[in-house]
Amino acid sequence: MKRSEQLSKLKDTEKWDVIVIGGGASGLGTALDAASRGYKTILVEAVDFAKGTSSRSTKLVHGGVRYLEQGDVHLVKEALKERGLMAQNAGHLVKNQSFVIPNYNWWGGYFYTIGLTIYDLLAGRLSLGRSKYISKRKTIEMLPNVEEKGLSSGVIYHDGQFDDSRLAINIAQTAAEKGACIINYCKVVNLLKDDNNQVTGVQVLDQETGDKYDLKGSAIINATGVFTNAIMKLNDTVYKKYIVPSQGIHLVFDKSFLPGDHALMIPKTSDGRVLFAVPWHNRIVVGTTDTLIKKQSLEPIALETEIEFVLETAQRFLAKKPTRADVLSVFAGLRPLAAPEEEGKSTKEVSRSHKIIVSETGLITITGGKWTTYRKIAEDIIDKAIKTRKIPAKGCNTEHLAIHGNQPTTTLDRENHLYIYGSDIPKIRQLQQSEPELKEKVHPDHEFTMAEVAWAIRYEMARTVDDILARRVRLLFLDARAAVQSSEKVARLLAKELGHDEAWITQEIENFKDISKGFFLSEFR
C-alpha cells in the first residue's frame, strides 16, 4: 500500500462506482465491502486513517453489556455476532478477554450472573466462553489488586479485545488488495452536483502537493464520523445537526495496577456508566467517560472533571491507588452519536445503533455505530446504495473475508510484541536482517524497533511522526513521554525514506510535540 501508487490510480480513473469520504472504521469497512463486491472504489481521508475516533476507543470488541440492561437486545445480538466474526477474520488482533465484575453487595453476583448468561446465549455458537459466579477468594485471586474491603463475590465473563488503529490499517490494506484506491491526506473540499442538485462526485485537495482533483462517482458515501456535520454543510441548503459528539477519555497506567490477565469491569459508576480497566500492550487502559461536547476537534483534550472522575472511580476499586503521577498517557475520543429526534436527551439515551441517511441530493451518510459492528455497518451502507439504484446489485462477501495479517494467535504468541502484524511478522524480521540498523529500538524502555517504523512508512502509508507513534506503533498511547523522546529518531527515518530536508524534520518534531501535549497530565497541562 504505497501512496504514490494509489495517487496514480486516482488520476487514471474517469469514474468511480463508489466514493467513500472518511478513513475511520465505517469508511474503511465500506471501501472494503464495495471493493470485495467488485465495485470500482475510492476512499479519501483528510488526515490519516483512524486519526479520529477510530484510534481512541476502549480497545474492546463487545456486544455491550449496558445495552442489554437497557433492553436493546437487537443491537447486542448483532454486535455479538460481529464480535465472533472479527475474532475469526482478524485473529492476529482480536483476542478473547476475560472480565471480572467485583460485587460489593450480596445480590450483585446473582444479578450479573443471570444477565451475563443471557449475554452468552445471545452470542450462540460465536460465544467466547461461559459467564460464571465466583467467590470472594477467587475474585481476589483473579484481580490481585482489587479493593478487598466490603468485597462479597465476583462474576467472570468473556468479551473481545483488540488494537483499533492497527485493525484500521489492515482493513485499508485488504481493501487495496481487493482493488480499492485508498488515499490519506486527501481532503474533500467540495461536493460536485448536477443541474438537478444531485451529488455526482467530490472535489479533493491533496494536502501534500496542493493539487486538486474532481472525482466523479455513482454512489457518494459520507463516513466522516464526528465531522459529518461539516460535509452536510456542503450538501444541504438548510443546516441541521446530524450528529452530537460525546467525549470519552482513558487513562493509561503501568501493569502493576492490575497484574494478571483479567480485565476489571465496573457495571455502574456514580454517573451510571460502565468503567473498564483493560490490559493492553502490557499496560492498563482505564475508562471511559461520557461528556457532551459542543464542537468536534481532531485532537480532543481530556477535561479535568473527566480525569478526576476516572481516577476517583479507579481508586475506589483498586487496592494500590493510581494517582495523577502514575498516568503514562491520557487520550480522549469523540463518539459520533446520531443526533436524537427530540432535544434534551442524555448521551446514555442516544442510540448507539448506526443510522443511514439518504439526502435529497443522493448523498449517503452514516451516523452512530461502533467498532465492533463496522463490517455490518459497511454492508448496510452498500446495500442502501444498491437499493437507491446508485449501483447495480451484487452480494456482500465480507462475512468470512480474512483481513490482511489474519492468523490465529495464542497467549504465547502475544508475548512477542510483534504479534499485531500477524502474517507480516516474517517480513519485519527480514527487514531487521537485511538492514541491521533497523534492529535498533525506537526507545530504550520499549520493545518497538525501527524496522516497524520503516515498515509503516514503506507499506502502511505513514507520512508523519504522529501517524507512526500514535497509530502504527502505539507508543503515544502507551507512554507519551517516551513518544516525544523518540520523535526525532522517527522524523529522521521518515525524511530519509520520503526525501524530506532538515527544515521538514524540525517542523515535524514541533508538530508532534504539539499533538502530544493532549496526552500528558501534570506539567504539560
C-alpha positions as CSV (number, residue, x, y, z in Angstrom):
1,M,0.0,0.0,0.0
2,K,2.0,2.9,-1.3
3,R,0.6,6.4,-1.6
4,S,2.3,7.2,-5.0
5,E,0.6,4.0,-6.5
6,Q,-2.7,5.0,-5.0
7,L,-2.5,8.5,-6.4
8,S,-1.7,7.3,-9.9
9,K,-4.9,5.1,-9.6
10,L,-6.8,8.2,-8.7
11,K,-5.5,10.1,-11.7
12,D,-6.1,7.2,-14.2
13,T,-9.8,6.6,-13.3
14,E,-12.6,8.6,-15.1
15,K,-15.5,7.5,-13.0
16,W,-15.9,5.5,-9.7
17,D,-18.8,3.3,-8.7
18,V,-18.3,4.2,-5.0
19,I,-16.6,7.2,-3.4
20,V,-16.1,7.0,0.3
21,I,-15.3,10.1,2.3
22,G,-13.6,9.3,5.6
23,G,-11.0,6.7,6.7
24,G,-12.2,5.6,10.1
25,A,-13.8,2.2,10.9
26,S,-17.0,2.8,9.0
27,G,-15.4,4.3,5.9
28,L,-12.6,1.7,5.6
29,G,-15.1,-1.1,6.2
30,T,-17.3,0.4,3.4
31,A,-14.4,0.7,1.0
32,L,-13.5,-3.0,1.7
33,D,-17.2,-4.1,1.3
34,A,-17.6,-2.3,-2.0
35,A,-14.2,-3.4,-3.5
36,S,-14.8,-7.0,-2.5
37,R,-18.1,-7.0,-4.3
38,G,-16.3,-5.8,-7.4
39,Y,-17.2,-2.1,-7.5
40,K,-14.6,0.5,-8.6
41,T,-14.0,2.1,-5.3
42,I,-12.0,5.0,-3.9
43,L,-11.7,6.2,-0.3
44,V,-10.3,9.6,0.6
45,E,-9.2,10.6,4.1
46,A,-8.4,14.2,5.0
47,V,-5.7,13.3,7.5
48,D,-4.5,9.8,8.4
49,F,-6.5,6.6,8.7
50,A,-8.2,6.2,12.1
51,K,-6.8,9.6,13.1
52,G,-10.1,10.5,14.9
53,T,-12.4,8.3,17.0
54,S,-11.3,5.0,15.5
55,S,-7.9,5.1,17.2
56,R,-9.2,6.3,20.5
57,S,-11.6,3.5,21.6
58,T,-11.6,1.4,24.8
59,K,-10.0,-1.3,22.6
60,L,-13.0,-3.7,23.1
61,V,-14.8,-5.8,20.7
62,H,-18.1,-6.3,22.6
63,G,-21.8,-6.8,22.4
64,G,-22.4,-4.1,25.0
65,V,-23.4,-5.3,28.4
66,R,-25.0,-2.0,29.1
67,Y,-27.2,-2.1,26.1
68,L,-28.6,-5.4,27.3
69,E,-29.5,-3.8,30.6
70,Q,-31.3,-1.0,28.5
71,G,-33.3,-3.8,26.7
72,D,-31.7,-3.2,23.3
73,V,-31.5,-6.9,22.5
74,H,-31.3,-6.5,18.7
75,L,-28.2,-4.2,19.0
76,V,-26.5,-6.7,21.4
77,K,-27.2,-9.7,19.3
78,E,-25.9,-8.0,16.1
79,A,-22.7,-6.9,17.9
80,L,-22.1,-10.3,19.5
81,K,-22.3,-11.9,16.0
82,E,-19.9,-9.3,14.6
83,R,-17.6,-9.9,17.6
84,G,-17.3,-13.5,16.7
85,L,-16.7,-12.7,13.0
86,M,-14.0,-10.2,13.9
87,A,-12.2,-12.8,16.0
88,Q,-12.2,-15.2,13.0
89,N,-11.3,-12.7,10.3
90,A,-8.6,-10.7,12.3
91,G,-7.3,-13.4,14.6
92,H,-4.0,-11.6,15.0
93,L,-5.6,-8.5,16.5
94,V,-8.7,-9.7,18.3
95,K,-8.3,-11.8,21.4
96,N,-10.7,-13.4,23.9
97,Q,-10.5,-11.3,27.1
98,S,-11.9,-12.4,30.4
99,F,-13.5,-9.7,32.6
100,V,-14.2,-9.8,36.3
101,I,-17.0,-7.8,37.9
102,P,-16.3,-7.4,41.7
103,N,-19.5,-7.2,43.8
104,Y,-19.7,-5.2,47.0
105,N,-23.3,-6.3,47.9
106,W,-24.8,-9.8,48.4
107,W,-27.2,-9.6,45.4
108,G,-24.8,-8.3,42.7
109,G,-23.3,-11.7,42.0
110,Y,-26.6,-13.3,41.2
111,F,-28.0,-10.3,39.3
112,Y,-25.0,-10.1,37.0
113,T,-24.6,-13.9,36.6
114,I,-28.2,-14.1,35.3
115,G,-27.7,-11.0,33.0
116,L,-24.4,-12.3,31.5
117,T,-25.8,-15.8,31.0
118,I,-28.4,-14.2,28.7
119,Y,-25.5,-12.3,27.0
120,D,-23.7,-15.6,26.4
121,L,-26.9,-17.2,25.0
122,L,-27.4,-14.3,22.6
123,A,-23.8,-15.0,21.2
124,G,-24.9,-18.5,20.3
125,R,-22.1,-20.6,18.7
126,L,-19.9,-17.5,18.4
127,S,-19.7,-17.3,22.3
128,L,-16.2,-16.7,23.7
129,G,-16.8,-18.5,26.9
130,R,-19.4,-19.0,29.7
131,S,-20.1,-16.4,32.4
132,K,-20.0,-17.7,36.0
133,Y,-20.3,-16.6,39.6
134,I,-17.1,-16.7,41.6
135,S,-16.3,-16.5,45.3
136,K,-14.6,-13.6,47.1
137,R,-11.4,-15.6,47.3
138,K,-11.4,-16.4,43.6
139,T,-12.2,-12.8,42.7
140,I,-9.1,-11.6,44.7
141,E,-7.0,-14.3,43.0
142,M,-8.1,-13.2,39.5
143,L,-7.8,-9.4,40.3
144,P,-4.8,-9.3,42.7
145,N,-5.1,-5.5,43.2
146,V,-8.9,-5.4,43.8
147,E,-10.2,-3.5,46.8
148,E,-11.0,-6.3,49.3
149,K,-12.9,-4.1,51.8
150,G,-16.6,-4.9,51.5
151,L,-16.0,-7.3,48.6
152,S,-18.7,-10.0,48.5
153,S,-18.2,-12.1,45.3
154,G,-17.4,-11.7,41.6
155,V,-18.7,-12.7,38.2
156,I,-16.4,-13.6,35.3
157,Y,-17.5,-13.2,31.7
158,H,-15.8,-13.0,28.2
159,D,-15.6,-10.3,25.6
160,G,-13.1,-9.4,22.8
161,Q,-10.1,-7.0,23.0
162,F,-8.2,-5.6,20.0
163,D,-5.9,-2.9,18.7
164,D,-8.2,-0.4,16.9
165,S,-5.9,1.6,14.6
166,R,-3.8,-1.5,13.7
167,L,-7.1,-3.1,12.5
168,A,-7.9,0.1,10.6
169,I,-4.6,-0.1,8.7
170,N,-5.1,-3.8,8.0
171,I,-8.6,-3.1,6.6
172,A,-7.1,-0.4,4.4
173,Q,-4.5,-2.9,3.1
174,T,-7.2,-5.5,2.5
175,A,-9.3,-3.0,0.6
176,A,-6.3,-2.0,-1.5
177,E,-5.6,-5.7,-2.2
178,K,-9.2,-6.0,-3.4
179,G,-8.6,-3.2,-5.9
180,A,-9.8,-0.2,-4.0
181,C,-7.9,3.1,-4.2
182,I,-7.2,4.3,-0.7
183,I,-5.6,7.7,0.0
184,N,-4.8,9.6,3.2
185,Y,-4.1,13.3,3.4
186,C,-6.6,13.9,0.7
187,K,-9.4,16.2,1.8
188,V,-12.9,16.7,0.3
189,V,-13.3,20.5,-0.2
190,N,-16.5,20.4,-2.3
191,L,-19.3,18.2,-3.4
192,L,-19.9,18.1,-7.2
193,K,-23.6,18.3,-8.2
194,D,-25.6,18.3,-11.4
195,D,-28.4,20.6,-12.6
196,N,-30.9,18.6,-10.5
197,N,-28.9,19.2,-7.3
198,Q,-27.8,15.5,-7.3
199,V,-24.3,14.7,-6.0
200,T,-22.2,13.4,-8.8
201,G,-18.8,13.4,-7.2
202,V,-16.3,15.2,-4.9
203,Q,-13.5,17.8,-5.3
204,V,-10.5,16.7,-3.3
205,L,-7.3,18.5,-2.3
206,D,-4.0,16.5,-2.0
207,Q,-2.7,18.1,1.3
208,E,0.8,17.1,0.4
209,T,1.1,18.7,-3.0
210,G,-1.8,21.2,-3.1
211,D,-3.2,19.6,-6.2
212,K,-7.0,19.5,-6.6
213,Y,-8.9,16.7,-8.4
214,D,-12.6,16.3,-9.4
215,L,-13.7,12.7,-8.8
216,K,-16.9,11.6,-10.4
217,G,-18.9,8.7,-8.9
218,S,-22.2,6.9,-8.8
219,A,-22.6,6.4,-5.0
220,I,-21.1,9.1,-2.7
221,I,-20.8,8.0,0.9
222,N,-20.1,10.3,3.8
223,A,-18.5,8.3,6.6
224,T,-16.7,11.2,8.4
225,G,-17.8,10.4,12.0
226,V,-17.7,13.4,14.2
227,F,-17.0,15.6,11.2
228,T,-20.3,14.6,9.5
229,N,-21.9,18.0,10.0
230,A,-19.1,19.7,8.1
231,I,-19.8,17.6,5.0
232,M,-23.5,18.1,5.4
233,K,-22.9,21.9,5.3
234,L,-21.5,21.4,1.8
235,N,-24.5,19.2,1.0
236,D,-27.6,20.9,2.5
237,T,-29.1,24.3,1.9
238,V,-30.9,24.1,5.3
239,Y,-28.4,23.3,8.2
240,K,-29.4,20.6,10.6
241,K,-27.3,18.7,13.2
242,Y,-26.9,15.1,12.2
243,I,-24.5,14.0,15.0
244,V,-23.8,15.1,18.5
245,P,-20.2,14.4,19.7
246,S,-19.8,12.8,23.1
247,Q,-16.3,12.6,24.6
248,G,-14.9,9.5,26.3
249,I,-11.4,9.6,27.9
250,H,-9.0,6.9,29.0
251,L,-6.0,6.9,31.4
252,V,-3.1,4.5,30.8
253,F,-1.2,3.0,33.7
254,D,1.6,0.6,34.4
255,K,0.6,-3.1,34.5
256,S,1.3,-3.2,38.3
257,F,-2.2,-1.6,38.9
258,L,-3.9,-4.7,37.5
259,P,-1.5,-7.6,37.5
260,G,-2.6,-10.8,35.7
261,D,-4.5,-11.4,32.5
262,H,-8.0,-10.4,33.6
263,A,-9.8,-7.1,33.0
264,L,-11.9,-5.3,35.6
265,M,-15.4,-4.1,34.8
266,I,-17.5,-1.8,37.0
267,P,-21.0,-2.0,35.7
268,K,-22.3,1.1,37.4
269,T,-20.2,4.1,38.3
270,S,-21.6,7.2,40.0
271,D,-22.6,8.7,36.7
272,G,-24.4,5.5,35.6
273,R,-21.7,4.5,33.1
274,V,-19.6,1.4,32.8
275,L,-15.9,1.7,33.7
276,F,-13.3,-0.8,32.4
277,A,-9.7,-1.4,33.3
278,V,-8.3,-3.5,30.5
279,P,-4.8,-5.0,29.9
280,W,-3.5,-3.7,26.6
281,H,0.1,-3.9,25.2
282,N,1.5,-4.6,28.7
283,R,-0.3,-1.5,30.2
284,I,-3.7,-0.9,31.7
285,V,-6.3,1.3,29.9
286,V,-8.9,2.7,32.3
287,G,-12.0,4.5,31.0
288,T,-14.4,5.7,29.9
289,T,-16.5,8.9,30.4
290,D,-19.4,10.3,28.6
291,T,-19.4,14.1,28.2
292,L,-21.4,16.0,25.5
293,I,-19.0,18.3,23.6
294,K,-20.0,21.5,21.8
295,K,-17.6,21.2,18.9
296,Q,-15.5,18.4,17.3
297,S,-11.8,18.5,17.1
298,L,-9.0,16.4,15.6
299,E,-7.2,16.5,18.9
300,P,-9.8,16.4,21.7
301,I,-8.5,17.2,25.1
302,A,-9.5,15.3,28.3
303,L,-11.3,17.6,30.7
304,E,-10.2,18.0,34.2
305,T,-13.5,16.7,35.5
306,E,-13.2,13.6,33.4
307,I,-9.7,12.9,34.6
308,E,-10.8,13.3,38.2
309,F,-13.8,11.0,37.7
310,V,-11.8,8.1,36.2
311,L,-9.1,8.5,38.9
312,E,-11.6,8.5,41.7
313,T,-13.5,5.6,40.4
314,A,-10.3,3.5,39.8
315,Q,-9.1,4.4,43.3
316,R,-12.4,3.1,44.8
317,F,-11.9,-0.3,43.3
318,L,-8.2,-0.8,43.3
319,A,-6.1,-1.5,46.5
320,K,-3.0,0.1,45.1
321,K,-4.4,3.5,44.3
322,P,-3.4,5.1,41.0
323,T,-2.6,8.9,41.2
324,R,-2.1,11.6,38.6
325,A,1.7,11.0,38.8
326,D,1.1,7.4,37.6
327,V,-0.7,8.3,34.4
328,L,1.6,7.4,31.4
329,S,-0.8,8.7,28.8
330,V,-4.3,10.1,28.6
331,F,-6.4,10.0,25.4
332,A,-9.7,11.5,24.5
333,G,-12.0,10.3,21.7
334,L,-15.3,11.6,20.4
335,R,-18.2,9.3,19.7
336,P,-20.3,10.4,16.7
337,L,-23.7,9.7,18.2
338,A,-26.7,10.0,15.9
339,A,-28.5,13.2,16.9
340,P,-31.7,12.5,18.7
341,E,-35.1,13.5,17.2
342,E,-36.0,15.4,20.3
343,E,-33.8,17.8,22.2
344,G,-32.5,17.3,25.7
345,K,-31.9,13.6,25.6
346,S,-28.9,12.4,27.7
347,T,-26.0,10.7,26.0
348,K,-26.9,7.4,27.7
349,E,-30.3,7.6,25.9
350,V,-28.9,8.5,22.5
351,S,-28.9,5.3,20.4
352,R,-25.6,3.6,19.8
353,S,-27.1,1.9,16.7
354,H,-26.0,3.2,13.4
355,K,-28.3,5.2,11.2
356,I,-28.0,5.7,7.4
357,I,-29.4,8.9,5.9
358,V,-30.0,9.4,2.2
359,S,-30.2,13.1,1.5
360,E,-32.3,14.7,-1.2
361,T,-29.1,15.2,-3.1
362,G,-28.4,11.5,-3.1
363,L,-25.5,11.7,-0.6
364,I,-25.5,8.6,1.7
365,T,-24.4,9.4,5.2
366,I,-23.6,7.1,8.1
367,T,-24.0,8.2,11.7
368,G,-23.6,6.4,15.0
369,G,-22.3,2.8,15.2
370,K,-19.2,1.4,16.9
371,W,-16.0,-0.5,16.0
372,T,-17.5,-3.9,16.8
373,T,-20.2,-3.6,14.1
374,Y,-18.0,-1.9,11.4
375,R,-18.5,-4.8,9.0
376,K,-22.3,-4.9,9.3
377,I,-22.5,-1.0,9.0
378,A,-20.5,-1.3,5.8
379,E,-22.7,-4.0,4.4
380,D,-25.8,-1.9,5.2
381,I,-24.4,1.2,3.5
382,I,-23.5,-0.6,0.2
383,D,-26.9,-2.4,0.3
384,K,-28.5,1.1,0.7
385,A,-26.6,2.4,-2.3
386,I,-28.0,-0.6,-4.3
387,K,-31.5,0.0,-3.0
388,T,-31.4,3.7,-4.1
389,R,-30.3,2.5,-7.6
390,K,-26.9,4.2,-7.4
391,I,-25.0,1.0,-8.3
392,P,-26.1,-2.5,-9.7
393,A,-26.9,-5.2,-7.2
394,K,-24.0,-7.5,-6.1
395,G,-23.9,-9.7,-3.0
396,C,-21.8,-8.9,0.2
397,N,-18.7,-11.0,0.6
398,T,-17.2,-9.8,3.9
399,E,-18.7,-12.1,6.4
400,H,-15.8,-14.6,6.1
401,L,-13.3,-12.4,4.4
402,A,-9.9,-12.6,6.1
403,I,-8.3,-9.2,7.0
404,H,-4.7,-8.6,6.0
405,G,-2.4,-10.2,8.5
406,N,-5.1,-12.6,9.8
407,Q,-3.7,-15.7,11.6
408,P,-4.8,-17.3,14.9
409,T,-2.7,-16.2,17.9
410,T,-2.2,-17.9,21.2
411,T,-1.3,-16.3,24.6
412,L,2.3,-17.4,24.0
413,D,2.3,-15.6,20.5
414,R,1.1,-12.4,22.2
415,E,4.1,-12.4,24.5
416,N,6.1,-11.2,21.4
417,H,5.0,-7.6,20.8
418,L,5.2,-8.2,17.0
419,Y,2.0,-10.4,17.2
420,I,-0.1,-7.4,15.9
421,Y,1.5,-7.9,12.5
422,G,0.1,-11.4,12.1
423,S,1.3,-13.0,8.9
424,D,3.6,-10.0,8.2
425,I,5.9,-10.8,11.1
426,P,8.5,-12.7,9.0
427,K,8.7,-9.7,6.6
428,I,9.5,-7.3,9.5
429,R,12.1,-9.8,10.8
430,Q,13.5,-9.9,7.3
431,L,13.9,-6.1,7.4
432,Q,16.0,-6.4,10.5
433,Q,18.2,-9.0,8.9
434,S,18.8,-7.1,5.6
435,E,19.2,-3.7,7.3
436,P,20.8,-4.3,10.7
437,E,20.4,-0.6,11.7
438,L,16.6,-1.2,11.8
439,K,17.1,-3.6,14.8
440,E,17.6,-0.5,17.0
441,K,14.9,0.2,19.4
442,V,12.6,3.2,18.9
443,H,13.0,4.0,22.6
444,P,15.3,2.2,25.1
445,D,12.4,1.4,27.6
446,H,10.1,-0.1,24.9
447,E,10.3,-3.1,22.7
448,F,9.4,-1.4,19.4
449,T,12.2,-1.4,16.7
450,M,13.0,0.9,13.8
451,A,12.1,-1.9,11.5
452,E,8.4,-1.3,12.5
453,V,8.9,2.4,11.6
454,A,10.4,1.5,8.2
455,W,7.5,-1.0,7.6
456,A,4.9,1.7,8.4
457,I,6.5,4.2,6.0
458,R,7.0,1.7,3.2
459,Y,3.9,-0.4,3.3
460,E,1.3,1.3,5.6
461,M,1.3,4.8,4.1
462,A,2.6,6.5,7.3
463,R,3.6,10.1,6.4
464,T,4.2,11.8,9.7
465,V,5.7,11.1,13.2
466,D,2.2,11.2,14.6
467,D,1.0,8.6,12.1
468,I,3.8,6.3,13.3
469,L,3.9,6.9,17.0
470,A,0.2,7.2,17.6
471,R,-1.4,4.8,15.1
472,R,1.2,2.3,13.6
473,V,3.4,1.8,16.7
474,R,1.1,2.8,19.6
475,L,3.8,4.5,21.8
476,L,2.0,7.8,22.2
477,F,-1.0,6.0,23.7
478,L,1.2,3.8,25.9
479,D,3.8,6.3,27.2
480,A,3.5,9.9,25.9
481,R,6.9,11.0,27.4
482,A,8.8,8.2,25.6
483,A,7.0,9.0,22.4
484,V,8.2,12.6,22.5
485,Q,11.7,11.4,23.3
486,S,11.5,9.2,20.2
487,S,10.2,11.8,17.8
488,E,13.5,13.0,16.3
489,K,14.7,9.5,15.5
490,V,11.4,8.7,13.8
491,A,11.3,12.0,11.9
492,R,14.9,11.4,10.6
493,L,13.9,8.0,9.2
494,L,10.7,9.5,7.6
495,A,12.8,12.2,6.0
496,K,15.3,9.7,4.6
497,E,12.5,7.4,3.2
498,L,10.3,10.1,1.8
499,G,13.0,12.6,0.7
500,H,12.4,15.5,3.1
501,D,15.0,18.1,4.3
502,E,16.3,19.2,7.7
503,A,13.7,22.0,7.8
504,W,10.9,19.4,7.4
505,I,12.4,17.4,10.3
506,T,12.4,20.4,12.6
507,Q,8.9,21.3,11.8
508,E,7.7,17.7,12.1
509,I,9.1,17.3,15.6
510,E,7.4,20.6,16.6
511,N,4.1,19.4,15.2
512,F,4.4,16.1,17.1
513,K,5.2,17.8,20.4
514,D,2.2,20.0,19.9
515,I,-0.1,17.0,19.3
516,S,1.4,15.1,22.2
517,K,0.5,17.8,24.8
518,G,-3.0,16.5,24.9
519,F,-1.7,13.1,26.0
520,F,0.1,14.4,29.1
521,L,-1.1,15.2,32.6
522,S,0.6,17.5,35.1
523,E,3.4,19.8,34.0
524,F,2.4,19.6,30.3
525,R,-1.0,20.9,31.1
